[in-house]
């Protein structure tokens, strides 16, 4: 009885020890701003980071109000090859989880073989003999065996491996969401840049037509002796330079079109997007942004899951200090005929328990544990840096958003003034009151002002897209 109690106590101690192999996981503390963003002082309710990448994001692009964009973006999830690669990586991670879970179950193998053997002996009258006794020169032996093994997870090493694989799979899921969001944002940015190029091309072509009229006026004045040859040369130079800008911008537009093609999984030669109207809508950002938005950023979720995986790896390293226990069982039967396989007299079986313990390894286990602990510290720092970087991105984009809005108002006023100046200077030139250099200066300034307005407008849309990414997929926590 005393020996039985001792065994039970020892077994209980072993089982209790397994609960301490994996350190209790605690998400690293990264306090978000307690009150608000610096660039959004009315934003309350920011708390400690709690990654929530599973929250729905919904079609974040709908507020831009562009039907063509609405048709293009869903194709990213279906056809984009970067997203397809991320899907495959996630599937591989899930398979690793299943593989780790399989180690918790017994492993059973069945084997069968047939062996034909013989000996080189003398024959008498065609019959093999040995010591005067007739024997068969060849023998066929059949054997069937079943082997079972089961590693007892007393110390939790296998369970820690499952936890590690599960956390890695969850990180892969977050990476998949990040790849999808990144590809969607890249497509939206390329699309609006293409539409902005269309708008600038239309503006430049109108300007070319205007410069052609100005060049004709200058030629007429020169022919009439009212203008110098230099006026004609200046008009021709200005016209040629503007035509060159049209060619350069058209080439740039083609590159945006090629980028969109690849993002939707098509060869550039098989994709074309006709020039169309530019929807210049910039979605309004609400004055209050809930903290859940930042918490669902895929990169933050992936970094946090990496911490959990590294924490489980410490458990795996600790388990190596303890002996491994395994049960093994074998059942086999053999015979020279098939029916002999079912004869109990030909059956063999065995059942055993094996134990393996490292007695000396020169410090390898200690080094492995220190490496696991240091690796966890690395992932903690990366996670915290991800949160801080996310906060900076939102702050930067909110500041940029406000700056772009202020610049646009001023640029629109400057463009209107430049247009008026251009017309007045051109009228004065026709009246012979100023030289053509003044006309060139006024026209160049007016064109630059118009293009600046267009560029700021697409800049606002690009800022909104980047803010969508920074907030993990839009600014609605309840998007469906």
N, C-alpha and C positions, 0 to 999 in steps of 0.2 A: 504493500500500500504506500509505504514511504517513497519507494522508487517511482511509483505511478504519479504521486503528487508532485514529486520533483520534476518529472517529465512534463506534466501539465503546466507547472509554473514556468518552466523554461520555454515551452511552446508559447504560452501567453506573453512572455516577455519578448519573444521574437516577433510575434504578430503586432504587439504594441509598438515595437521599434520601427515598424514599417511606416507608421504614420508620420514620423519625423524625418523621413528621407528627403522628401520634397519640401523646400521652404514654403510656408504659407504665402500665397501670392497676394500682393497688394499693389494696386495700380500706382505708379509713381505720381507723387503729388506735384502738380503743375498748376498753380493758381492763376487763372485768368484775371484780368483787371476786375477789381471788386465792384466798381461803379459803372464805368463806361469806357468806350474807346476815346482816346484823346481827340480823334478827328470826328467823333460823333458823340458829343457831350450829352445828348439826350437818350443814349442807349443804356438802359439799366439791366440789372439781372445777370451779370456775368459771374459765374461761379467756377469752382474747381473743374478742370477738364475731365469730361467723362465721354470718351469716344462713343459715338452713336451712328456709325456709318450705315447701319441697317435701316435708318429712317428713310422714308420715301423721298425722292427728289422730284419726280414728275418731269414732264416736258418743259424744262426751264426756258426754252427758246420761244415759246408761244407769245410772251409779252412784246417781242420785237415786231409782231404783226406782219411777217413776210411769208406769203404762201409758198414761195419757192424754197425758202429755208426750211419751212415746216416739212416739205416733201423730201429734202435732202438729208436732214439730220437723222431720221430713223434708219437710214441705210447704213449708218456707221456701225451700229450694233450687229447688223447682219453680214456686212461685206468687208468691213475694215480688217486688214490682216494683222495689224498690231493688236486689235481687240481679240481677234481669233487666237493669236498666240497667247494672250493672257488667259483666255478661256481654257486653252489646252494646259497651261501651267496650273490653273486651279484644279482641273480634272486630275492631273498628275498628283497634286498635293492631297486630294481626296483619296486617291488610290493608296498613297503612303499611309494615310490614317487607317484604312481598311487592313493594310498589311501589318501595321503595328497591333491592331486589335486582334488579328488572327494569332499572334504569338501568345495570347492569353489562353488559347484553346489547345487541347491535346492534338498532337500531330500523329496521324496513322498512315502507315505505308503497307502496301501489299506487294509481295514479290513472288515470282514463280520462275523456275528454271528446269530444264531437262538436260541431263548429262549422259552422254554415251561414251563408255570407256572400254578398254580391252588391254590384253597383255600379249606379248610375243612369246608363244609356247609351241612345243613340238606337237605334231599331230600323228595319229596312228590310224591308218585307213580312212583319213579325212575327218577324224573326230579328235578334237583337242583333248589331251590328257595331261594330268599332273599327279604324279605318284600313283599311276595306274587308275586314277579316277577320272571319268569323263566330265568335262566342264565346258561352259560356253565361253568362247574367246572374247565376247563383248557383252557388256551389261548396260542397260539403260536405267537411269535413276531419275525419278521425278521428285520435285520438292516445291512445296508451297509454304510461304511464311508470312505472318503479319506482325509488324513491329509498331509499337505505340510509345510515344514519349511525351512528357508533359513537364515543362519547367514550372516549378511552384513559385509564384510571384510573392514570396514571403516578405521581401523588403520593398516591394513596390517599384522595382526597376522597370518592369514591363508597363505598368500603369503610367509611370512617369514618361516613358517613351510615347505612349498613346497621347498623353496630354501635350507633349512637345509637338507631335505631328498635327494634332488638332489645332493648336495655336498657329502653327505654320500654315495650315490650310486656311484658317480664318484670315491670316495676313495676305495669302494669295487672293482670297475673295476681295479684300480691300484693294489690292493692287489691280484686280480686274475692274473694279468700279473706278479706280483712278485712271486706268488706261482708257476706259470708255468715255469718261468725262473730259479727259485731255484731248482725245480725238474729236469729240463733239465741239469743244471750244476752238480747236484748230480749224475745223471746217467752217464754223460760224465766222471766225476772224477772216479766213481766206475769202469767204463769200462776200462779206461786207467790204473788204478791200477791193474785190473785183467790182462791186457796184460803185464804189467810190471812184475807181479807175474809169468806169463808164461815164460817170458824171463829169470827171475832169476832162475826159476825151471830148465829150460834147461841148464843154466850155472852151477847150483849146480849138476845136474846129470852128466854133463861132468866132473865136478870136482871130483865127487864120483868115476867115472870110472878111472880118473887119480890117485886118492888116492889109489884105489884098486891095480893099477899097482905098485905104490910106495910101498905099503904094501907087495906085492909079491916079489919085489926086496929086501926088507929088510929081509923077511923070507929066501930068497935064500942066502943072505949074512950071516945071522945068522947060517943057516944050514952048510954053508961052513966055519964057524968059523971066518968070517971077520967082524961081527957086534955083538954088545952086545944085550942081551935080552931086555934091556931098549929101544933100537931102534924099536924092534918089538912092544913093548907095546905102544910107542908113535905113531907109524903108525896106530895101531888099534884104539887108542883113537881118533886120528884125523879123521879117517874114520867114526867111530860111531857118532861123533859130527856132521859131515857134513850130514850124513843120517838123523839125528834128525832134522837138519835145513830144509831138504827137506820135512819132514812130517809136520813141523810147517808152512812152506810156502804154502804147498798144502791145509792145513786147512784154512789159511787166504784167499787163492784164492776162496775157496768155499763160504766164507762169502761175498766176493765181488759179486759173482754170485747171491747169495741170495738177496743182496741189489738191484741189477739190476732187478731181477724178481719182487720185490715189487714195484719198481719205474715204471715199465711198467704195473702194475696192475695184476700180476700173482702170484700164489702161488709158492714158491721156488721149490716144488716137481714137478711142471709142466713146469719148465723152465731149460734149460741147454744151456751153451755156450761153444762150443768146443774150445780147445786150437788152437790158430791161430797166424798168423804173426802179429807183432806189428808195426803199422804205426807210426813212431816216428816223424812225421811232427809237427813242432811248427809254427803256423801262425805268419807271420811277422806283427809287429805293425808299422803303418806308423809314420814318424817323427812328423807329425802334426795331432793332435786330436781335432776336432771341439768341442766347448763347448756344442752343442746340445746333444752330447752323454751322458754327465753326467746329463743333465737336464731331460732326459727321464727315469731316474731310477725310478722304480715303488714305492720304499719306499719314495722318495722325493715327487713324485706326490701325494701319499696317505696322507703324512703329510701336504702338502699344502692344499688339499681338506678338511682335518680335520679343518684347520684354517677357511676356508670359512664356514663350517658347524657351528663351534662355533660362528662365527660372526653373522650368521643368528639367532642363539639361543638367542643372545642378543636382537634382534628385538622381538622375541616371549616374552621374559621377560618384555620388555618395554611395549608391547601392553597390558599386564595385568593391567597396571595402568588406562587404559581407559575403558569406559563402553562397554559392548557387546550388540550389537543390533541384533535383529532377527525378521523376519517376519514369521507369522504363519497363516495358512488358513485351514479351515475344511469344508467339505461338507458331509452331511449325509442324508439318507432317511430310513424310517422304515415303517412297516405295518404288518398286520396279514396275508396277502396273498402276493404271489409273485408279482401280478399285482399292488399291492399297492405301491411297491417300485418306480414305475414310475409315481406316482401321485404327482404333484407339491405341493399339500397341505401337503404332508408328508415330504417335504424336508426342511432341516435346513442347514444353512451355517454361517460361522464366519470368520472374517479377523482381525488380530491384529498385533500390534508391541510391542515387549517386550524389556525392557532395564534393564541391571543389572550392578551395579557399587559397587565395594568394597569400603566401607567407613572406616573401621578400621580392620586391620589384625595383629596388634602387630608388624609390621615391616617385615612380611613374604615376601611381594613383594620386598622390598628393599634388603632383604637377597638373594632372588632369582636372582635379577639383578646383585648383586655383585658376586654371584657364577658364573653366565654366563660370566661376564667380566673376572673373574680370570681364568675360564676354557679356554677362548680364549687366554689369556696370556700364559697359559701352552702349548697350541697347537703351538703358535708362537715360543716358545723356543724349542719345540720338532722339529719343522720344520727346524729351523736354525741349530740345532744340527745334523739333518739328512744330511744337505748339507755339514757341516764341516766334519762329519764322512765319507761322500762319497769322499770328497777331500783327506782325509787321506788315505782311502783305495786305491785310485788310486796312490797316491804318494808311499805308501808302496809297492804296487805290481810292479810299474815301477822300484823301487830300487831293489826289489827282482829279477826281470827279468834280470836286468843287472848283478847282483851278480851271479845268476845261470849260465849265459852264461860264465862269467869269470871263475867260479869254474869248469865248465865242461871241458874247455880247459886244465886246470891244472890237473884235475883228469885223463883225457885221457892220458896225458903225463906220469903221475905217474903210471897208469896202464900198459902202454907199458914198462916202466922201470922195474916195478915189475915182469912182465912176463919174461923179459930177465934175471933178477936176479934169479928167480925161476929155470929156465932152467940151468943156469950156476952152481948154488949151487947143483942141483941134479946131474949134470955131475961130479962135484968135489966129491960128496958123493960116487958115483959109483967108483971113482978112489981112494977112501979111504983118501981123503985129508981133509974132514970135517966130523963132527958128524951129526947124524940125527936130532939133535935139530936145527941145522942151516937150514936143509931142511924144517922142520915143520914151522919155522919162515918165511922162504921165501914163502912157499906155502900159509900160512895164509894171509900174506900181499898181495900176488897177488890176492887171492880170494876176499879179502875185497876191493881192488882197482877196480876190475871188477864190483862188486856189487855196489860200489859207483857211477860208471859211469852210470849204468842202473838207479839207483835211481835219479840221477840228471836229466836224460833225461825225466823221468816221472814227475819230479818236474817242469820242464819247461812247460810241457803240463798242469799240474794242475795250474800253475801260469797263463797261457793263459786263462784257463776257468774262474778263479777267476777274471781276468781283464775284461772278457766279462760281468760278473755279475756287477762289479764295475762301468762299463760304461753303464749299462742298456740294454745290449744285443748286444755286438759286438762293433766294431769301424768304422762301415760304417753307416753314417746318411742316405744314400740313398738306404740302403738294401731293396730289394723287396722279 
